[in-house]
Amino acid sequence: MRRTRLVAAGLSACLLAAGAAWAQQEPAPNGASNGPGQAARSLTLKDTVALAVRNSRELQLAHLQYIIAQHEAAGNRSQFLPNLTAGSGVAYTQGFPLLASGGLPALFTASYSESLFNPELRGELHASEQRAAEQGISLDAARDGVMVKAALGYLELAKVRHGLDLMRKERDSAEKILDLMRERVAAGQELPIEQTRAELSLARTDERIAQLEDEDDAVSADLRDLTGLPPDEPIEVSAEDLPGAAGQTVSELVAQAMNNNTDLRRAETARLASEQVLRGQKGAYWPTLTLIGQYSVLSKFNNYSEFFNKFVRNDYVFGVQVNIPIFSAQQNAAVSLARENLSAATLQVEQERSQLSRDVSKQARQAHELDLANQVAKLELQVAEENLHDLEAQFDQGRASLKDLEAAHMDESDKWLQFLDATFARQQAQLELLRTTGQVASVLQ
């Protein structure tokens, strides 16, 4: 009996020491078991986020799409800049010297054009610039998404590793308790069913360890892929927490979201692009002015002397081309379409604003509720630890059984896992609220 009490007390002290380390939130970095000579890479939360931003293929694709949108806007802008082309229109002609395109055959031709006033093209230019800006906002949204994904992966891996350490210590205790129970059953001090219960407890612990190890492998692989680390490089993580939005009311969070939320900013930019398209389509009723110029070197073998009184080899023209629209049914339809697109974009902005306000309020309430749930889980853990202390004292005095002590150990382990899950759920809600209000970069960088 004395030996049983000493071993059980030792098991309790081991678990309580581990619990105290977790409660202080200052555990040593933990990582998967490394192969011989293979050192694990130690990462902090901000290191992980920085690596993900630097190496994410999703972010690289979003950046390329932004560059493409900028080039498209530059292509539209080029119509209002000098454009010079050169070439040759040498051709054999029979009859009047004229090319199929309507120009004159020439040994060499240089043409110049620059749009001076064209409201329709100007509207399309401004719309393409707004679309490029919208793509830039999409780049910001992709960056925030990658940062949140990296942070969640890091925090989840830390949670899984903490749970693994705890359950491995619990397994050591369960094995020793099973050995003691076998001795007591053999000595006739316990019923055989108690040994079966101890074996069941050990089997459940092994099952939970296997589940956590599978989670460790999956989360580690995802995190390495996201951060661009080699597939076989071990990772060490530490328990970290997120800074809260202390002192921020729901109205303040809503105001931040209205200014920073990427979905709302994209909707507003799309509305501005629709405005520019409508302005350009309405401007198509106005005349257009284009600065033009052309220099040609002509040849006599195209029979110019037969159709013109005088042959001039070097021919040039320079001036302003004016086009005045008279009537266009197609243009009326284009204006109507642009007007309806603007109305739809305006409604989309209003809908985004209304939905965003509701989402922020809901997420703020959820984050507060999960914070309270995390505090409850922490208090429940403290109760389980104190209950274990009391049972240890009662066991030493002969007023509690080994079965009661084993149940107290299991309850404490369960409360630890529940506390880790509650902490991670709170962190998930915090990150989602930070992303919605546009504060992810300021917190994680």
ROSEBA-942858 format. One record per residue (C-alpha): y, x, z; chain. Coordinates in steps of 0.02 Angstrom, whole numbers, plus 50000, padded with zeros to 5 digits. Last residue first. Layout:
N
@v = Y | u = X | w = Z | chain = A
...
***
This chain:
445
@v = 52100 | u = 50183 | w = 48042 | chain = A
@v = 52004 | u = 50042 | w = 48127 | chain = A
@v = 52143 | u = 49945 | w = 48212 | chain = A
@v = 52286 | u = 49958 | w = 48087 | chain = A
@v = 52165 | u = 49938 | w = 47941 | chain = A
@v = 52088 | u = 49778 | w = 48009 | chain = A
@v = 52251 | u = 49690 | w = 48051 | chain = A
@v = 52261 | u = 49569 | w = 47904 | chain = A
@v = 52253 | u = 49409 | w = 48007 | chain = A
@v = 52087 | u = 49355 | w = 47930 | chain = A
@v = 52016 | u = 49531 | w = 47943 | chain = A
@v = 52065 | u = 49548 | w = 48126 | chain = A
@v = 51990 | u = 49377 | w = 48165 | chain = A
@v = 51826 | u = 49427 | w = 48082 | chain = A
@v = 51827 | u = 49591 | w = 48178 | chain = A
@v = 51855 | u = 49505 | w = 48344 | chain = A
@v = 51716 | u = 49377 | w = 48310 | chain = A
@v = 51594 | u = 49517 | w = 48270 | chain = A
@v = 51646 | u = 49612 | w = 48427 | chain = A
@v = 51614 | u = 49458 | w = 48535 | chain = A
@v = 51442 | u = 49437 | w = 48456 | chain = A
@v = 51406 | u = 49622 | w = 48490 | chain = A
@v = 51453 | u = 49603 | w = 48674 | chain = A
@v = 51347 | u = 49446 | w = 48691 | chain = A
@v = 51196 | u = 49534 | w = 48613 | chain = A
@v = 51216 | u = 49684 | w = 48730 | chain = A
@v = 51231 | u = 49567 | w = 48881 | chain = A
@v = 51077 | u = 49469 | w = 48826 | chain = A
@v = 50980 | u = 49631 | w = 48810 | chain = A
@v = 51034 | u = 49684 | w = 48985 | chain = A
@v = 50992 | u = 49511 | w = 49055 | chain = A
@v = 50818 | u = 49524 | w = 48982 | chain = A
@v = 50794 | u = 49695 | w = 49061 | chain = A
@v = 50853 | u = 49628 | w = 49230 | chain = A
@v = 50734 | u = 49481 | w = 49217 | chain = A
@v = 50589 | u = 49596 | w = 49175 | chain = A
@v = 50626 | u = 49705 | w = 49326 | chain = A
@v = 50640 | u = 49552 | w = 49439 | chain = A
@v = 50473 | u = 49488 | w = 49374 | chain = A
@v = 50393 | u = 49656 | w = 49414 | chain = A
@v = 50464 | u = 49650 | w = 49591 | chain = A
@v = 50396 | u = 49475 | w = 49617 | chain = A
@v = 50225 | u = 49528 | w = 49554 | chain = A
@v = 50229 | u = 49679 | w = 49670 | chain = A
@v = 50247 | u = 49557 | w = 49813 | chain = A
@v = 50393 | u = 49531 | w = 49930 | chain = A
@v = 50407 | u = 49528 | w = 50122 | chain = A
@v = 50318 | u = 49694 | w = 50154 | chain = A
@v = 50476 | u = 49779 | w = 50217 | chain = A
@v = 50481 | u = 49896 | w = 50068 | chain = A
@v = 50457 | u = 49745 | w = 49956 | chain = A
@v = 50601 | u = 49655 | w = 50040 | chain = A
@v = 50716 | u = 49803 | w = 50009 | chain = A
@v = 50659 | u = 49813 | w = 49829 | chain = A
@v = 50681 | u = 49626 | w = 49811 | chain = A
@v = 50861 | u = 49639 | w = 49870 | chain = A
@v = 50901 | u = 49778 | w = 49747 | chain = A
@v = 50821 | u = 49679 | w = 49605 | chain = A
@v = 50927 | u = 49528 | w = 49651 | chain = A
@v = 51081 | u = 49639 | w = 49646 | chain = A
@v = 51034 | u = 49697 | w = 49472 | chain = A
@v = 50999 | u = 49519 | w = 49412 | chain = A
@v = 51165 | u = 49459 | w = 49485 | chain = A
@v = 51256 | u = 49602 | w = 49397 | chain = A
@v = 51172 | u = 49556 | w = 49233 | chain = A
@v = 51224 | u = 49375 | w = 49255 | chain = A
@v = 51401 | u = 49436 | w = 49285 | chain = A
@v = 51398 | u = 49535 | w = 49122 | chain = A
@v = 51325 | u = 49388 | w = 49027 | chain = A
@v = 51463 | u = 49276 | w = 49096 | chain = A
@v = 51595 | u = 49403 | w = 49042 | chain = A
@v = 51520 | u = 49407 | w = 48868 | chain = A
@v = 51520 | u = 49217 | w = 48862 | chain = A
@v = 51705 | u = 49221 | w = 48908 | chain = A
@v = 51739 | u = 49342 | w = 48765 | chain = A
@v = 51633 | u = 49232 | w = 48653 | chain = A
@v = 51741 | u = 49082 | w = 48697 | chain = A
@v = 51902 | u = 49179 | w = 48665 | chain = A
@v = 51838 | u = 49242 | w = 48496 | chain = A
@v = 51787 | u = 49065 | w = 48450 | chain = A
@v = 51957 | u = 48997 | w = 48497 | chain = A
@v = 52044 | u = 49132 | w = 48394 | chain = A
@v = 51924 | u = 49100 | w = 48249 | chain = A
@v = 51962 | u = 48913 | w = 48250 | chain = A
@v = 52150 | u = 48938 | w = 48259 | chain = A
@v = 52142 | u = 49070 | w = 48122 | chain = A
@v = 52034 | u = 48958 | w = 48012 | chain = A
@v = 52148 | u = 48806 | w = 48034 | chain = A
@v = 52304 | u = 48903 | w = 47986 | chain = A
@v = 52212 | u = 48982 | w = 47840 | chain = A
@v = 52154 | u = 48814 | w = 47775 | chain = A
@v = 52331 | u = 48746 | w = 47772 | chain = A
@v = 52402 | u = 48901 | w = 47691 | chain = A
@v = 52261 | u = 48911 | w = 47563 | chain = A
@v = 52284 | u = 48728 | w = 47517 | chain = A
@v = 52470 | u = 48752 | w = 47491 | chain = A
@v = 52437 | u = 48905 | w = 47383 | chain = A
@v = 52307 | u = 48811 | w = 47281 | chain = A
@v = 52427 | u = 48666 | w = 47256 | chain = A
@v = 52554 | u = 48787 | w = 47183 | chain = A
@v = 52421 | u = 48863 | w = 47069 | chain = A
@v = 52372 | u = 48690 | w = 47005 | chain = A
@v = 52554 | u = 48645 | w = 46970 | chain = A
@v = 52579 | u = 48812 | w = 46881 | chain = A
@v = 52425 | u = 48781 | w = 46773 | chain = A
@v = 52493 | u = 48609 | w = 46729 | chain = A
@v = 52659 | u = 48683 | w = 46672 | chain = A
@v = 52571 | u = 48818 | w = 46570 | chain = A
@v = 52467 | u = 48686 | w = 46481 | chain = A
@v = 52620 | u = 48580 | w = 46441 | chain = A
@v = 52713 | u = 48732 | w = 46375 | chain = A
@v = 52565 | u = 48781 | w = 46265 | chain = A
@v = 52552 | u = 48604 | w = 46196 | chain = A
@v = 52736 | u = 48607 | w = 46146 | chain = A
@v = 52709 | u = 48778 | w = 46067 | chain = A
@v = 52565 | u = 48712 | w = 45961 | chain = A
@v = 52675 | u = 48571 | w = 45898 | chain = A
@v = 52796 | u = 48702 | w = 45831 | chain = A
@v = 52967 | u = 48660 | w = 45760 | chain = A
@v = 53114 | u = 48767 | w = 45705 | chain = A
@v = 53084 | u = 48938 | w = 45782 | chain = A
@v = 53214 | u = 49069 | w = 45732 | chain = A
@v = 53150 | u = 49243 | w = 45693 | chain = A
@v = 53278 | u = 49384 | w = 45685 | chain = A
@v = 53233 | u = 49558 | w = 45618 | chain = A
@v = 53359 | u = 49692 | w = 45661 | chain = A
@v = 53395 | u = 49840 | w = 45550 | chain = A
@v = 53329 | u = 49994 | w = 45460 | chain = A
@v = 53258 | u = 50016 | w = 45285 | chain = A
@v = 53205 | u = 50174 | w = 45193 | chain = A
@v = 53155 | u = 50233 | w = 45020 | chain = A
@v = 53135 | u = 50412 | w = 44963 | chain = A
@v = 53071 | u = 50414 | w = 44782 | chain = A
@v = 53207 | u = 50304 | w = 44709 | chain = A
@v = 53166 | u = 50229 | w = 44536 | chain = A
@v = 53303 | u = 50131 | w = 44449 | chain = A
@v = 53302 | u = 49974 | w = 44343 | chain = A
@v = 53146 | u = 49907 | w = 44428 | chain = A
@v = 52991 | u = 49824 | w = 44350 | chain = A
@v = 52934 | u = 49949 | w = 44219 | chain = A
@v = 53007 | u = 50099 | w = 44312 | chain = A
@v = 52902 | u = 50056 | w = 44468 | chain = A
@v = 52742 | u = 50079 | w = 44368 | chain = A
@v = 52633 | u = 50135 | w = 44516 | chain = A
@v = 52617 | u = 50308 | w = 44439 | chain = A
@v = 52799 | u = 50344 | w = 44487 | chain = A
@v = 52762 | u = 50375 | w = 44672 | chain = A
@v = 52854 | u = 50315 | w = 44828 | chain = A
@v = 52892 | u = 50405 | w = 44992 | chain = A
@v = 52926 | u = 50270 | w = 45123 | chain = A
@v = 53034 | u = 50256 | w = 45279 | chain = A
@v = 53033 | u = 50099 | w = 45386 | chain = A
@v = 53139 | u = 50029 | w = 45528 | chain = A
@v = 53134 | u = 49877 | w = 45641 | chain = A
@v = 53226 | u = 49817 | w = 45797 | chain = A
@v = 53156 | u = 49647 | w = 45843 | chain = A
@v = 53255 | u = 49496 | w = 45898 | chain = A
@v = 53172 | u = 49330 | w = 45942 | chain = A
@v = 53252 | u = 49157 | w = 45930 | chain = A
@v = 53228 | u = 49036 | w = 46076 | chain = A
@v = 53093 | u = 48901 | w = 46084 | chain = A
@v = 52972 | u = 49035 | w = 46146 | chain = A
@v = 53075 | u = 49041 | w = 46306 | chain = A
@v = 52982 | u = 48888 | w = 46371 | chain = A
@v = 52818 | u = 48981 | w = 46347 | chain = A
@v = 52888 | u = 49134 | w = 46435 | chain = A
@v = 52949 | u = 49035 | w = 46585 | chain = A
@v = 52781 | u = 48948 | w = 46596 | chain = A
@v = 52689 | u = 49115 | w = 46592 | chain = A
@v = 52807 | u = 49187 | w = 46723 | chain = A
@v = 52778 | u = 49040 | w = 46840 | chain = A
@v = 52589 | u = 49056 | w = 46817 | chain = A
@v = 52601 | u = 49240 | w = 46868 | chain = A
@v = 52701 | u = 49190 | w = 47022 | chain = A
@v = 52565 | u = 49064 | w = 47068 | chain = A
@v = 52431 | u = 49199 | w = 47049 | chain = A
@v = 52533 | u = 49309 | w = 47167 | chain = A
@v = 52539 | u = 49170 | w = 47296 | chain = A
@v = 52352 | u = 49142 | w = 47283 | chain = A
@v = 52319 | u = 49329 | w = 47299 | chain = A
@v = 52431 | u = 49339 | w = 47453 | chain = A
@v = 52340 | u = 49192 | w = 47532 | chain = A
@v = 52170 | u = 49273 | w = 47505 | chain = A
@v = 52236 | u = 49441 | w = 47567 | chain = A
@v = 52300 | u = 49377 | w = 47734 | chain = A
@v = 52452 | u = 49480 | w = 47785 | chain = A
@v = 52607 | u = 49371 | w = 47805 | chain = A
@v = 52527 | u = 49202 | w = 47838 | chain = A
@v = 52393 | u = 49289 | w = 47942 | chain = A
@v = 52524 | u = 49370 | w = 48053 | chain = A
@v = 52607 | u = 49200 | w = 48082 | chain = A
@v = 52438 | u = 49122 | w = 48124 | chain = A
@v = 52404 | u = 49261 | w = 48250 | chain = A
@v = 52575 | u = 49232 | w = 48330 | chain = A
@v = 52542 | u = 49045 | w = 48341 | chain = A
@v = 52372 | u = 49077 | w = 48420 | chain = A
@v = 52452 | u = 49186 | w = 48553 | chain = A
@v = 52443 | u = 49375 | w = 48552 | chain = A
@v = 52456 | u = 49455 | w = 48725 | chain = A
@v = 52309 | u = 49570 | w = 48699 | chain = A
@v = 52239 | u = 49577 | w = 48524 | chain = A
@v = 52086 | u = 49672 | w = 48582 | chain = A
@v = 52045 | u = 49854 | w = 48551 | chain = A
@v = 51867 | u = 49867 | w = 48489 | chain = A
@v = 51726 | u = 49942 | w = 48591 | chain = A
@v = 51622 | u = 50099 | w = 48577 | chain = A
@v = 51444 | u = 50144 | w = 48629 | chain = A
@v = 51399 | u = 50305 | w = 48541 | chain = A
@v = 51312 | u = 50341 | w = 48376 | chain = A
@v = 51195 | u = 50477 | w = 48314 | chain = A
@v = 51134 | u = 50473 | w = 48135 | chain = A
@v = 50982 | u = 50557 | w = 48057 | chain = A
@v = 50998 | u = 50614 | w = 47874 | chain = A
@v = 50855 | u = 50552 | w = 47765 | chain = A
@v = 50953 | u = 50441 | w = 47646 | chain = A
@v = 51094 | u = 50569 | w = 47626 | chain = A
@v = 51263 | u = 50500 | w = 47686 | chain = A
@v = 51373 | u = 50398 | w = 47569 | chain = A
@v = 51451 | u = 50292 | w = 47707 | chain = A
@v = 51382 | u = 50126 | w = 47645 | chain = A
@v = 51210 | u = 50196 | w = 47602 | chain = A
@v = 51197 | u = 50284 | w = 47770 | chain = A
@v = 51249 | u = 50124 | w = 47860 | chain = A
@v = 51122 | u = 50018 | w = 47766 | chain = A
@v = 50983 | u = 50142 | w = 47804 | chain = A
@v = 51032 | u = 50150 | w = 47988 | chain = A
@v = 51035 | u = 49959 | w = 48000 | chain = A
@v = 50860 | u = 49944 | w = 47923 | chain = A
@v = 50780 | u = 50086 | w = 48023 | chain = A
@v = 50857 | u = 50030 | w = 48188 | chain = A
@v = 50808 | u = 49849 | w = 48156 | chain = A
@v = 50627 | u = 49905 | w = 48128 | chain = A
@v = 50636 | u = 50006 | w = 48289 | chain = A
@v = 50705 | u = 49854 | w = 48380 | chain = A
@v = 50561 | u = 49745 | w = 48321 | chain = A
@v = 50432 | u = 49877 | w = 48370 | chain = A
@v = 50513 | u = 49893 | w = 48543 | chain = A
@v = 50507 | u = 49704 | w = 48565 | chain = A
@v = 50322 | u = 49700 | w = 48523 | chain = A
@v = 50285 | u = 49845 | w = 48641 | chain = A
@v = 50378 | u = 49753 | w = 48781 | chain = A
@v = 50280 | u = 49595 | w = 48746 | chain = A
@v = 50118 | u = 49694 | w = 48754 | chain = A
@v = 50169 | u = 49771 | w = 48921 | chain = A
@v = 50207 | u = 49600 | w = 48995 | chain = A
@v = 50043 | u = 49532 | w = 48929 | chain = A
@v = 49949 | u = 49677 | w = 49010 | chain = A
@v = 50037 | u = 49639 | w = 49176 | chain = A
@v = 49990 | u = 49455 | w = 49159 | chain = A
@v = 49810 | u = 49503 | w = 49125 | chain = A
@v = 49809 | u = 49612 | w = 49282 | chain = A
@v = 49877 | u = 49465 | w = 49380 | chain = A
@v = 49740 | u = 49356 | w = 49308 | chain = A
@v = 49612 | u = 49471 | w = 49387 | chain = A
@v = 49667 | u = 49414 | w = 49562 | chain = A
@v = 49750 | u = 49542 | w = 49674 | chain = A
@v = 49698 | u = 49641 | w = 49830 | chain = A
@v = 49514 | u = 49652 | w = 49782 | chain = A
@v = 49518 | u = 49842 | w = 49772 | chain = A
@v = 49484 | u = 49836 | w = 49584 | chain = A
@v = 49624 | u = 49708 | w = 49566 | chain = A
@v = 49741 | u = 49820 | w = 49666 | chain = A
@v = 49697 | u = 49973 | w = 49562 | chain = A
@v = 49721 | u = 49876 | w = 49400 | chain = A
@v = 49888 | u = 49812 | w = 49463 | chain = A
@v = 49945 | u = 49988 | w = 49500 | chain = A
@v = 49901 | u = 50045 | w = 49324 | chain = A
@v = 49988 | u = 49892 | w = 49251 | chain = A
@v = 50144 | u = 49930 | w = 49356 | chain = A
@v = 50143 | u = 50107 | w = 49288 | chain = A
@v = 50130 | u = 50045 | w = 49109 | chain = A
@v = 50266 | u = 49914 | w = 49136 | chain = A
@v = 50384 | u = 50045 | w = 49208 | chain = A
@v = 50361 | u = 50159 | w = 49059 | chain = A
@v = 50384 | u = 50009 | w = 48946 | chain = A
@v = 50547 | u = 49961 | w = 49033 | chain = A
@v = 50612 | u = 50137 | w = 49001 | chain = A
@v = 50569 | u = 50113 | w = 48818 | chain = A
@v = 50650 | u = 49941 | w = 48824 | chain = A
@v = 50815 | u = 50011 | w = 48888 | chain = A
@v = 50823 | u = 50153 | w = 48763 | chain = A
@v = 50781 | u = 50032 | w = 48622 | chain = A
@v = 50914 | u = 49908 | w = 48678 | chain = A
@v = 51045 | u = 50044 | w = 48680 | chain = A
@v = 50990 | u = 50099 | w = 48506 | chain = A
@v = 51001 | u = 49920 | w = 48442 | chain = A
@v = 51176 | u = 49897 | w = 48514 | chain = A
@v = 51237 | u = 50063 | w = 48442 | chain = A
@v = 51164 | u = 50015 | w = 48273 | chain = A
@v = 51253 | u = 49847 | w = 48282 | chain = A
@v = 51418 | u = 49931 | w = 48324 | chain = A
@v = 51403 | u = 50052 | w = 48178 | chain = A
@v = 51349 | u = 49918 | w = 48054 | chain = A
@v = 51487 | u = 49803 | w = 48111 | chain = A
@v = 51616 | u = 49941 | w = 48091 | chain = A
@v = 51552 | u = 49985 | w = 47917 | chain = A
@v = 51553 | u = 49804 | w = 47860 | chain = A
@v = 51727 | u = 49777 | w = 47932 | chain = A
@v = 51793 | u = 49933 | w = 47843 | chain = A
@v = 51709 | u = 49883 | w = 47680 | chain = A
@v = 51785 | u = 49709 | w = 47689 | chain = A
@v = 51957 | u = 49777 | w = 47729 | chain = A
@v = 51946 | u = 49895 | w = 47579 | chain = A
@v = 51888 | u = 49752 | w = 47467 | chain = A
@v = 52034 | u = 49646 | w = 47525 | chain = A
@v = 52157 | u = 49788 | w = 47491 | chain = A
@v = 52083 | u = 49809 | w = 47317 | chain = A
@v = 52098 | u = 49622 | w = 47291 | chain = A
@v = 52282 | u = 49641 | w = 47336 | chain = A
@v = 52297 | u = 49773 | w = 47200 | chain = A
@v = 52212 | u = 49652 | w = 47080 | chain = A
@v = 52346 | u = 49525 | w = 47121 | chain = A
@v = 52478 | u = 49657 | w = 47085 | chain = A
@v = 52397 | u = 49685 | w = 46916 | chain = A
@v = 52399 | u = 49498 | w = 46887 | chain = A
@v = 52584 | u = 49496 | w = 46934 | chain = A
@v = 52618 | u = 49633 | w = 46807 | chain = A
@v = 52520 | u = 49533 | w = 46677 | chain = A
@v = 52629 | u = 49382 | w = 46713 | chain = A
@v = 52787 | u = 49487 | w = 46696 | chain = A
@v = 52729 | u = 49549 | w = 46525 | chain = A
@v = 52675 | u = 49375 | w = 46471 | chain = A
@v = 52849 | u = 49310 | w = 46514 | chain = A
@v = 52930 | u = 49452 | w = 46416 | chain = A
@v = 52818 | u = 49414 | w = 46267 | chain = A
@v = 52875 | u = 49233 | w = 46269 | chain = A
@v = 53056 | u = 49277 | w = 46302 | chain = A
@v = 53068 | u = 49395 | w = 46152 | chain = A
@v = 53228 | u = 49495 | w = 46142 | chain = A
@v = 53235 | u = 49677 | w = 46093 | chain = A
@v = 53058 | u = 49707 | w = 46030 | chain = A
@v = 53043 | u = 49883 | w = 45961 | chain = A
@v = 52973 | u = 49931 | w = 45791 | chain = A
@v = 52965 | u = 50089 | w = 45685 | chain = A
@v = 52867 | u = 50121 | w = 45526 | chain = A
@v = 52830 | u = 50284 | w = 45434 | chain = A
@v = 52755 | u = 50275 | w = 45259 | chain = A
@v = 52686 | u = 50410 | w = 45144 | chain = A
@v = 52623 | u = 50410 | w = 44965 | chain = A
@v = 52680 | u = 50231 | w = 44943 | chain = A
@v = 52613 | u = 50065 | w = 44880 | chain = A
@v = 52737 | u = 49926 | w = 44922 | chain = A
@v = 52703 | u = 49799 | w = 45058 | chain = A
@v = 52630 | u = 49624 | w = 45046 | chain = A
@v = 52467 | u = 49659 | w = 45136 | chain = A
@v = 52370 | u = 49658 | w = 44973 | chain = A
@v = 52486 | u = 49794 | w = 44908 | chain = A
@v = 52619 | u = 49766 | w = 44774 | chain = A
@v = 52676 | u = 49862 | w = 44621 | chain = A
@v = 52691 | u = 49721 | w = 44488 | chain = A
@v = 52563 | u = 49745 | w = 44352 | chain = A
@v = 52409 | u = 49851 | w = 44372 | chain = A
@v = 52413 | u = 49948 | w = 44534 | chain = A
@v = 52314 | u = 50099 | w = 44593 | chain = A
@v = 52336 | u = 50129 | w = 44780 | chain = A
@v = 52418 | u = 50252 | w = 44900 | chain = A
@v = 52472 | u = 50162 | w = 45057 | chain = A
@v = 52487 | u = 50310 | w = 45174 | chain = A
@v = 52514 | u = 50323 | w = 45361 | chain = A
@v = 52639 | u = 50333 | w = 45503 | chain = A
@v = 52670 | u = 50230 | w = 45659 | chain = A
@v = 52815 | u = 50227 | w = 45781 | chain = A
@v = 52831 | u = 50107 | w = 45929 | chain = A
@v = 52989 | u = 50114 | w = 46036 | chain = A
@v = 52972 | u = 50013 | w = 46197 | chain = A
@v = 52977 | u = 49824 | w = 46223 | chain = A
@v = 52803 | u = 49802 | w = 46149 | chain = A
@v = 52741 | u = 49940 | w = 46263 | chain = A
@v = 52761 | u = 49827 | w = 46415 | chain = A
@v = 52612 | u = 49722 | w = 46361 | chain = A
@v = 52502 | u = 49876 | w = 46353 | chain = A
@v = 52569 | u = 49936 | w = 46521 | chain = A
@v = 52516 | u = 49770 | w = 46598 | chain = A
@v = 52340 | u = 49795 | w = 46529 | chain = A
@v = 52341 | u = 49973 | w = 46596 | chain = A
@v = 52385 | u = 49910 | w = 46771 | chain = A
@v = 52245 | u = 49782 | w = 46763 | chain = A
@v = 52122 | u = 49919 | w = 46716 | chain = A
@v = 52182 | u = 50027 | w = 46861 | chain = A
@v = 52153 | u = 49882 | w = 46982 | chain = A
@v = 51979 | u = 49853 | w = 46911 | chain = A
@v = 51942 | u = 50038 | w = 46937 | chain = A
@v = 52000 | u = 50025 | w = 47119 | chain = A
@v = 51887 | u = 49874 | w = 47148 | chain = A
@v = 51740 | u = 49972 | w = 47077 | chain = A
@v = 51777 | u = 50119 | w = 47192 | chain = A
@v = 51786 | u = 50000 | w = 47340 | chain = A
@v = 51615 | u = 49927 | w = 47301 | chain = A
@v = 51546 | u = 50101 | w = 47274 | chain = A
@v = 51598 | u = 50147 | w = 47452 | chain = A
@v = 51620 | u = 50335 | w = 47476 | chain = A
@v = 51794 | u = 50362 | w = 47549 | chain = A
@v = 51814 | u = 50193 | w = 47634 | chain = A
@v = 51638 | u = 50209 | w = 47707 | chain = A
@v = 51670 | u = 50386 | w = 47768 | chain = A
@v = 51832 | u = 50330 | w = 47854 | chain = A
@v = 51745 | u = 50182 | w = 47937 | chain = A
@v = 51606 | u = 50293 | w = 48003 | chain = A
@v = 51727 | u = 50423 | w = 48070 | chain = A
@v = 51827 | u = 50282 | w = 48153 | chain = A
@v = 51673 | u = 50219 | w = 48245 | chain = A
@v = 51620 | u = 50393 | w = 48297 | chain = A
@v = 51481 | u = 50488 | w = 48211 | chain = A
@v = 51358 | u = 50622 | w = 48266 | chain = A
@v = 51250 | u = 50687 | w = 48124 | chain = A
@v = 51074 | u = 50723 | w = 48184 | chain = A
@v = 51006 | u = 50900 | w = 48168 | chain = A
@v = 50849 | u = 50928 | w = 48066 | chain = A
@v = 50755 | u = 51082 | w = 48126 | chain = A
@v = 50598 | u = 50984 | w = 48162 | chain = A
@v = 50622 | u = 50800 | w = 48119 | chain = A
@v = 50743 | u = 50695 | w = 48216 | chain = A
@v = 50707 | u = 50548 | w = 48330 | chain = A
@v = 50835 | u = 50413 | w = 48300 | chain = A
@v = 51003 | u = 50430 | w = 48383 | chain = A
@v = 51095 | u = 50410 | w = 48545 | chain = A
@v = 51262 | u = 50480 | w = 48598 | chain = A
@v = 51271 | u = 50491 | w = 48788 | chain = A
@v = 51315 | u = 50329 | w = 48874 | chain = A
@v = 51491 | u = 50294 | w = 48936 | chain = A
@v = 51503 | u = 50105 | w = 48944 | chain = A
@v = 51505 | u = 50114 | w = 49135 | chain = A
@v = 51381 | u = 49970 | w = 49140 | chain = A
@v = 51264 | u = 50066 | w = 49024 | chain = A
@v = 51253 | u = 50213 | w = 49143 | chain = A
@v = 51229 | u = 50099 | w = 49293 | chain = A
@v = 51086 | u = 50013 | w = 49205 | chain = A
@v = 50996 | u = 50176 | w = 49172 | chain = A
@v = 51009 | u = 50220 | w = 49356 | chain = A
@v = 50947 | u = 50047 | w = 49399 | chain = A
@v = 50796 | u = 50067 | w = 49287 | chain = A
@v = 50745 | u = 50233 | w = 49364 | chain = A
@v = 50778 | u = 50175 | w = 49542 | chain = A
@v = 50669 | u = 50023 | w = 49514 | chain = A
@v = 50526 | u = 50128 | w = 49447 | chain = A
@v = 50537 | u = 50244 | w = 49597 | chain = A
@v = 50534 | u = 50096 | w = 49715 | chain = A
@v = 50377 | u = 50033 | w = 49629 | chain = A
@v = 50294 | u = 50203 | w = 49646 | chain = A
@v = 50337 | u = 50217 | w = 49830 | chain = A
@v = 50284 | u = 50038 | w = 49870 | chain = A
@v = 50117 | u = 50058 | w = 49783 | chain = A
@v = 50082 | u = 50223 | w = 49872 | chain = A
@v = 50117 | u = 50143 | w = 50042 | chain = A
@v = 50000 | u = 50000 | w = 50000 | chain = A
***
